[in-house]
């Protein structure tokens, strides 16, 4: 079994990095072959070139470039080879970091991750699963109920990402108030992430 982790956080000492390390170890303990794509370390180019994006001409979807760039093809291959996708990114301004959004823009292309013309994407991703982890400074709960901001964040990130193919989104977990918690409290989050990986 292969797991692909797509990770976005620029600071080495962050809780997100601790989360990455704990999840990686938990996957390896389950005998997964793990590939980590650390977008900041890779200096991944998040800018979608106009020649690589689809547009409509005479009612037909077209793309100026006939093939995807080499760096995008590499990421697509990682996706095709993997059984489980893990996405780890903080919530900034109630969304994902720009470099992660750019990864989505460039890699989740029409004709690969989704298609308006056929069912090939659904066949391509059949049986694959995804799990999302998002640390945030916001509280997870307000007055005993889930923070109302989390639902739209979930919809605009994990909720939309795989609606064009057959990937099963297992869950999107938020860890709240991260900057304000003690190391002991943060350890409880790390243990929770580890248990979630064990349950996959």
C-alpha positions, -999 to +999 in steps of 0.1 A: +000+000+000+012+035-008+003+068+009+009+102-006+012+131+019+009+166+004+021+191+030+022+229+032+038+248+060+069+270+057+081+269+093+101+238+105+091+241+141+054+244+135+027+221+149+019+212+113+054+198+109+050+178+142+017+165+127+035+155+095+061+136+114+036+118+136+013+108+107+042+096+086+054+073+114+019+060+120+015+052+083+049+035+082+039+014+113+010+002+092+035-009+065+026+019+041+052+031+016+050+069+022+058+097-002+059+131+013+055+161-010+065+191+011+055+219-012+077+246+004+108+224+005+102+215-031+098+252-040+067+240-059+056+265-085+019+273-077+012+295-108-011+280-133+000+291-168-027+302-192-015+277-218-021+248-193-057+256-183-088+246-201-112+270-218-141+266-242-139+272-279-169+264-301-185+244-273-155+222-268-130+221-239-095+228-252-060+234-237-033+253-256-005+229-244-010+194-254+009+179-225+012+189-189+045+204-175+070+178-162+066+189-126+028+184-128+031+150-145+054+139-117+027+149-091+000+132-111+021+100-112+024+100-074-014+103-072-020+074-096+005+052-077-010+059-043-039+043-025-043+068+003-040+106+001-032+127+032-034+165+030-019+185+058-022+223+057-031+251+082-061+273+077-050+308+067-077+334+061-102+306+063-086+287+034-055+267+024-021+283+019-015+297-015+011+271-024-014+243-017-041+261-037-016+264-066-008+227-063-045+220-067-049+244-096-020+228-115-023+191-106-061+186-104-066+193-141-095+186-163-089+153-181-070+140-151-087+146-117-121+154-133-137+156-167-169+171-181-166+148-211-163+112-198-160+090-167-123+082-170-114+102-139-139+082-118-124+050-131-088+062-126-094+070-089-117+041-080-109+027-046-086+055-035-093+074-002-083+108+013-079+123+047-074+160+056-057+175+087-060+213+092-045+230+123-061+264+129-060+292+155-098+293+156-117+272+183-131+239+171-163+245+191-183+275+202-209+271+228-207+234+226-213+233+188-189+230+159-174+264+150-197+276+121-167+287+101-154+251+098-183+238+075-176+263+047-138+258+050-144+220+047-167+225+017-143+247-002-113+225+005-119+188+010-156+189+000-150+201-035-117+186-043-128+151-052-164+156-063-154+150-099-140+115-093-145+085-071-120+092-043-136+086-009-129+115+016-127+097+050-127+129+070-114+164+073-101+170+109-095+204+123-073+210+153-083+243+169-066+271+190-032+256+181-011+288+188-026+291+223-022+256+236+006+240+257+028+212+244+008+188+266-024+199+249-009+197+215+004+162+222-033+152+226-039+164+190-009+144+178-022+113+196-056+118+180-040+120+145-021+088+152-052+070+163-071+082+132-043+068+110-044+035+129-081+033+122-078+038+084 
